[in-house]
Amino acid sequence: MTRRILGVVLAIVLAVIGTGAVLLYVSKTRSSVAEGQTAVTVLVAKERIAAGTSGASIKTRELLEEVVMPAGALPPDSLTTLNAELDELVLTHDIQPRQLLLKGMFGAPTKLSGGIAVPEKMMAVSLKLAVEEEVGGFVRPGSQIAVFSTYALLDEAYKKATGEKNKGTKLLLPRVEVLAVGAYGQDGVTSAQTNDGVSETGKVTLLVTVAVTQEQAEKLIHSVRIAELYLALLTDSSETRTAPGTAVDNRNILR
């Protein structure tokens, strides 16, 4: 009888110890999870914010809103507020709507050459084009484009026969990167709208800024002065070539 009672008591004691151990483990696990899920208020973009926008401009225009997120799911440089130290810095790339704002997204304006990041050893050149010459407005920062040039040919025989100058079209630059579309605004924002200006003929015009080498810049700037330019939007698999050859002109266009 005594042994049976001792056995029952021992079983109860072991059950209590086991239950306590389980409860202690669950409590520690919950604490660990709770620490990782601590609520933190961070900043996200209300709308697209263009590269080159300063911290001061972002605050003035109220382009951010606060959201609550678990601390464990956030990068270490997530911003909970825009400190004064960011007022003079600018975004190094575009921020999309609802995107989390990070401290590493800001840099000194001097590194961006006034609002756009120019690749090393390259230079930025801007062109003013009609919308239809800029692929209907589909060219955007980061796009790869080809540039075609249409220019007058020295063809006296054609002019004598038709009364018009012969013109030729040829690929000028096979592939260049678009850095910006639009003008750099007074508040430090590069516009991506398609209504930068209206020409005397009523056509909507756009400013397209591209990254080029010195040799490409010379060709591009000279062509702006004497010829008409047309852009083509490229993909990674698009093929372009600038091998020497006859340009497409009024004489051979139908051959």
Contacts in CASP RR format, 6 or more apart in sequence:
PFRMAT RR
TARGET T0000
AUTHOR 0000-0000-0000
METHOD contacts of the structure
MODEL  1
MTRRILGVVLAIVLAVIGTGAVLLYVSKTRSSVAEGQTAVTVLVAKERIA
AGTSGASIKTRELLEEVVMPAGALPPDSLTTLNAELDELVLTHDIQPRQL
LLKGMFGAPTKLSGGIAVPEKMMAVSLKLAVEEEVGGFVRPGSQIAVFST
YALLDEAYKKATGEKNKGTKLLLPRVEVLAVGAYGQDGVTSAQTNDGVSE
TGKVTLLVTVAVTQEQAEKLIHSVRIAELYLALLTDSSETRTAPGTAVDN
RNILR
36 70 0 8 1.000
36 71 0 8 1.000
36 72 0 8 1.000
37 70 0 8 1.000
37 71 0 8 1.000
37 72 0 8 1.000
38 70 0 8 1.000
38 71 0 8 1.000
38 72 0 8 1.000
39 68 0 8 1.000
39 69 0 8 1.000
39 70 0 8 1.000
39 71 0 8 1.000
40 68 0 8 1.000
40 69 0 8 1.000
40 70 0 8 1.000
40 71 0 8 1.000
40 74 0 8 1.000
40 78 0 8 1.000
40 80 0 8 1.000
41 66 0 8 1.000
41 67 0 8 1.000
41 68 0 8 1.000
41 80 0 8 1.000
42 66 0 8 1.000
42 67 0 8 1.000
42 68 0 8 1.000
42 69 0 8 1.000
42 74 0 8 1.000
42 78 0 8 1.000
42 79 0 8 1.000
42 80 0 8 1.000
42 100 0 8 1.000
42 101 0 8 1.000
43 64 0 8 1.000
43 65 0 8 1.000
43 66 0 8 1.000
43 67 0 8 1.000
43 79 0 8 1.000
43 80 0 8 1.000
43 81 0 8 1.000
43 82 0 8 1.000
43 100 0 8 1.000
43 101 0 8 1.000
44 64 0 8 1.000
44 65 0 8 1.000
44 67 0 8 1.000
44 98 0 8 1.000
44 99 0 8 1.000
44 100 0 8 1.000
44 101 0 8 1.000
45 63 0 8 1.000
45 64 0 8 1.000
45 95 0 8 1.000
45 96 0 8 1.000
45 97 0 8 1.000
45 98 0 8 1.000
45 99 0 8 1.000
45 101 0 8 1.000
46 62 0 8 1.000
46 63 0 8 1.000
46 64 0 8 1.000
46 65 0 8 1.000
46 97 0 8 1.000
47 63 0 8 1.000
47 97 0 8 1.000
48 94 0 8 1.000
48 95 0 8 1.000
48 96 0 8 1.000
48 97 0 8 1.000
48 192 0 8 1.000
49 58 0 8 1.000
49 63 0 8 1.000
49 91 0 8 1.000
49 94 0 8 1.000
49 95 0 8 1.000
49 189 0 8 1.000
50 91 0 8 1.000
50 94 0 8 1.000
50 189 0 8 1.000
50 190 0 8 1.000
50 191 0 8 1.000
50 192 0 8 1.000
51 90 0 8 1.000
51 91 0 8 1.000
51 92 0 8 1.000
51 93 0 8 1.000
51 94 0 8 1.000
51 112 0 8 1.000
51 115 0 8 1.000
51 116 0 8 1.000
51 117 0 8 1.000
51 141 0 8 1.000
51 180 0 8 1.000
51 190 0 8 1.000
52 90 0 8 1.000
52 91 0 8 1.000
52 92 0 8 1.000
52 109 0 8 1.000
52 112 0 8 1.000
52 114 0 8 1.000
52 115 0 8 1.000
52 116 0 8 1.000
52 188 0 8 1.000
52 189 0 8 1.000
52 190 0 8 1.000
53 63 0 8 1.000
53 90 0 8 1.000
53 91 0 8 1.000
53 187 0 8 1.000
53 188 0 8 1.000
53 189 0 8 1.000
54 87 0 8 1.000
54 88 0 8 1.000
54 89 0 8 1.000
54 90 0 8 1.000
54 109 0 8 1.000
54 188 0 8 1.000
55 82 0 8 1.000
55 86 0 8 1.000
55 87 0 8 1.000
55 88 0 8 1.000
55 89 0 8 1.000
55 90 0 8 1.000
55 91 0 8 1.000
55 106 0 8 1.000
56 87 0 8 1.000
56 88 0 8 1.000
57 187 0 8 1.000
57 188 0 8 1.000
57 189 0 8 1.000
58 64 0 8 1.000
58 82 0 8 1.000
59 82 0 8 1.000
59 87 0 8 1.000
60 187 0 8 1.000
61 187 0 8 1.000
64 82 0 8 1.000
64 101 0 8 1.000
74 100 0 8 1.000
75 100 0 8 1.000
75 102 0 8 1.000
77 102 0 8 1.000
77 103 0 8 1.000
77 104 0 8 1.000
78 100 0 8 1.000
78 101 0 8 1.000
78 102 0 8 1.000
78 103 0 8 1.000
79 101 0 8 1.000
79 102 0 8 1.000
79 103 0 8 1.000
86 103 0 8 1.000
86 106 0 8 1.000
88 109 0 8 1.000
89 106 0 8 1.000
89 107 0 8 1.000
89 108 0 8 1.000
89 109 0 8 1.000
90 106 0 8 1.000
90 107 0 8 1.000
90 108 0 8 1.000
90 109 0 8 1.000
90 112 0 8 1.000
90 115 0 8 1.000
90 188 0 8 1.000
91 105 0 8 1.000
91 106 0 8 1.000
91 107 0 8 1.000
92 104 0 8 1.000
92 105 0 8 1.000
92 106 0 8 1.000
92 107 0 8 1.000
92 111 0 8 1.000
92 112 0 8 1.000
92 117 0 8 1.000
93 105 0 8 1.000
93 117 0 8 1.000
94 141 0 8 1.000
95 101 0 8 1.000
95 105 0 8 1.000
109 115 0 8 1.000
111 117 0 8 1.000
112 118 0 8 1.000
113 124 0 8 1.000
114 184 0 8 1.000
115 180 0 8 1.000
115 184 0 8 1.000
115 188 0 8 1.000
115 190 0 8 1.000
116 124 0 8 1.000
116 179 0 8 1.000
116 180 0 8 1.000
116 190 0 8 1.000
116 209 0 8 1.000
117 179 0 8 1.000
118 124 0 8 1.000
118 179 0 8 1.000
118 211 0 8 1.000
119 177 0 8 1.000
119 211 0 8 1.000
121 213 0 8 1.000
122 211 0 8 1.000
122 212 0 8 1.000
122 213 0 8 1.000
123 211 0 8 1.000
123 212 0 8 1.000
123 213 0 8 1.000
123 214 0 8 1.000
123 217 0 8 1.000
124 179 0 8 1.000
124 209 0 8 1.000
124 210 0 8 1.000
124 211 0 8 1.000
124 212 0 8 1.000
125 209 0 8 1.000
125 210 0 8 1.000
125 212 0 8 1.000
125 217 0 8 1.000
125 220 0 8 1.000
125 221 0 8 1.000
126 207 0 8 1.000
126 208 0 8 1.000
126 209 0 8 1.000
126 210 0 8 1.000
127 207 0 8 1.000
127 208 0 8 1.000
127 209 0 8 1.000
127 210 0 8 1.000
127 220 0 8 1.000
127 224 0 8 1.000
127 229 0 8 1.000
128 205 0 8 1.000
128 206 0 8 1.000
128 207 0 8 1.000
129 205 0 8 1.000
129 206 0 8 1.000
129 208 0 8 1.000
129 229 0 8 1.000
129 231 0 8 1.000
130 199 0 8 1.000
130 203 0 8 1.000
130 204 0 8 1.000
130 205 0 8 1.000
130 206 0 8 1.000
131 137 0 8 1.000
131 194 0 8 1.000
131 203 0 8 1.000
131 204 0 8 1.000
131 205 0 8 1.000
131 206 0 8 1.000
133 228 0 8 1.000
133 229 0 8 1.000
133 230 0 8 1.000
133 231 0 8 1.000
134 206 0 8 1.000
134 208 0 8 1.000
134 231 0 8 1.000
135 145 0 8 1.000
135 231 0 8 1.000
135 232 0 8 1.000
135 233 0 8 1.000
136 194 0 8 1.000
137 181 0 8 1.000
137 194 0 8 1.000
137 206 0 8 1.000
138 233 0 8 1.000
139 145 0 8 1.000
139 178 0 8 1.000
139 181 0 8 1.000
139 208 0 8 1.000
139 231 0 8 1.000
139 233 0 8 1.000
140 178 0 8 1.000
140 181 0 8 1.000
140 192 0 8 1.000
141 178 0 8 1.000
141 179 0 8 1.000
141 180 0 8 1.000
141 181 0 8 1.000
141 190 0 8 1.000
141 192 0 8 1.000
142 177 0 8 1.000
142 178 0 8 1.000
142 179 0 8 1.000
143 177 0 8 1.000
143 178 0 8 1.000
143 233 0 8 1.000
143 234 0 8 1.000
144 175 0 8 1.000
144 176 0 8 1.000
144 177 0 8 1.000
144 178 0 8 1.000
144 233 0 8 1.000
144 234 0 8 1.000
144 235 0 8 1.000
144 236 0 8 1.000
144 238 0 8 1.000
145 175 0 8 1.000
145 176 0 8 1.000
145 177 0 8 1.000
145 178 0 8 1.000
145 210 0 8 1.000
145 231 0 8 1.000
145 232 0 8 1.000
145 233 0 8 1.000
145 234 0 8 1.000
146 171 0 8 1.000
146 173 0 8 1.000
146 174 0 8 1.000
146 175 0 8 1.000
146 176 0 8 1.000
146 231 0 8 1.000
146 232 0 8 1.000
146 234 0 8 1.000
146 238 0 8 1.000
146 240 0 8 1.000
147 171 0 8 1.000
147 172 0 8 1.000
147 173 0 8 1.000
147 176 0 8 1.000
147 210 0 8 1.000
147 220 0 8 1.000
147 223 0 8 1.000
147 229 0 8 1.000
147 230 0 8 1.000
147 231 0 8 1.000
147 232 0 8 1.000
148 169 0 8 1.000
148 170 0 8 1.000
148 171 0 8 1.000
148 172 0 8 1.000
148 229 0 8 1.000
148 230 0 8 1.000
148 231 0 8 1.000
148 232 0 8 1.000
149 169 0 8 1.000
149 170 0 8 1.000
149 171 0 8 1.000
149 172 0 8 1.000
149 223 0 8 1.000
149 227 0 8 1.000
149 228 0 8 1.000
149 229 0 8 1.000
149 230 0 8 1.000
150 167 0 8 1.000
150 168 0 8 1.000
150 169 0 8 1.000
150 227 0 8 1.000
150 228 0 8 1.000
150 229 0 8 1.000
150 230 0 8 1.000
151 167 0 8 1.000
151 168 0 8 1.000
151 169 0 8 1.000
151 223 0 8 1.000
151 226 0 8 1.000
151 227 0 8 1.000
151 228 0 8 1.000
152 165 0 8 1.000
152 166 0 8 1.000
152 167 0 8 1.000
152 168 0 8 1.000
152 226 0 8 1.000
152 227 0 8 1.000
153 165 0 8 1.000
153 166 0 8 1.000
153 167 0 8 1.000
153 168 0 8 1.000
153 247 0 8 1.000
153 249 0 8 1.000
155 165 0 8 1.000
155 166 0 8 1.000
155 249 0 8 1.000
155 251 0 8 1.000
158 164 0 8 1.000
158 165 0 8 1.000
158 166 0 8 1.000
158 250 0 8 1.000
158 251 0 8 1.000
159 165 0 8 1.000
159 166 0 8 1.000
162 250 0 8 1.000
164 250 0 8 1.000
166 249 0 8 1.000
166 250 0 8 1.000
166 251 0 8 1.000
167 249 0 8 1.000
167 250 0 8 1.000
168 247 0 8 1.000
168 248 0 8 1.000
168 249 0 8 1.000
168 250 0 8 1.000
169 230 0 8 1.000
169 247 0 8 1.000
169 248 0 8 1.000
169 249 0 8 1.000
170 247 0 8 1.000
170 248 0 8 1.000
171 240 0 8 1.000
171 241 0 8 1.000
171 242 0 8 1.000
172 219 0 8 1.000
172 220 0 8 1.000
172 223 0 8 1.000
172 229 0 8 1.000
172 242 0 8 1.000
173 212 0 8 1.000
173 216 0 8 1.000
173 219 0 8 1.000
173 220 0 8 1.000
174 240 0 8 1.000
174 241 0 8 1.000
174 242 0 8 1.000
175 234 0 8 1.000
175 238 0 8 1.000
175 240 0 8 1.000
176 210 0 8 1.000
176 211 0 8 1.000
176 212 0 8 1.000
176 216 0 8 1.000
177 210 0 8 1.000
177 211 0 8 1.000
178 208 0 8 1.000
178 209 0 8 1.000
178 210 0 8 1.000
179 209 0 8 1.000
179 210 0 8 1.000
179 211 0 8 1.000
180 190 0 8 1.000
180 207 0 8 1.000
180 208 0 8 1.000
180 209 0 8 1.000
181 190 0 8 1.000
181 191 0 8 1.000
181 192 0 8 1.000
181 206 0 8 1.000
181 207 0 8 1.000
181 208 0 8 1.000
181 209 0 8 1.000
182 190 0 8 1.000
182 191 0 8 1.000
182 192 0 8 1.000
182 193 0 8 1.000
182 196 0 8 1.000
182 206 0 8 1.000
182 207 0 8 1.000
182 208 0 8 1.000
182 209 0 8 1.000
183 190 0 8 1.000
183 191 0 8 1.000
183 196 0 8 1.000
183 207 0 8 1.000
184 190 0 8 1.000
185 191 0 8 1.000
194 204 0 8 1.000
194 206 0 8 1.000
195 204 0 8 1.000
196 204 0 8 1.000
196 205 0 8 1.000
196 206 0 8 1.000
196 207 0 8 1.000
197 204 0 8 1.000
197 205 0 8 1.000
198 204 0 8 1.000
198 205 0 8 1.000
199 205 0 8 1.000
208 231 0 8 1.000
210 220 0 8 1.000
212 220 0 8 1.000
220 229 0 8 1.000
223 229 0 8 1.000
234 240 0 8 1.000
246 252 0 8 1.000
END
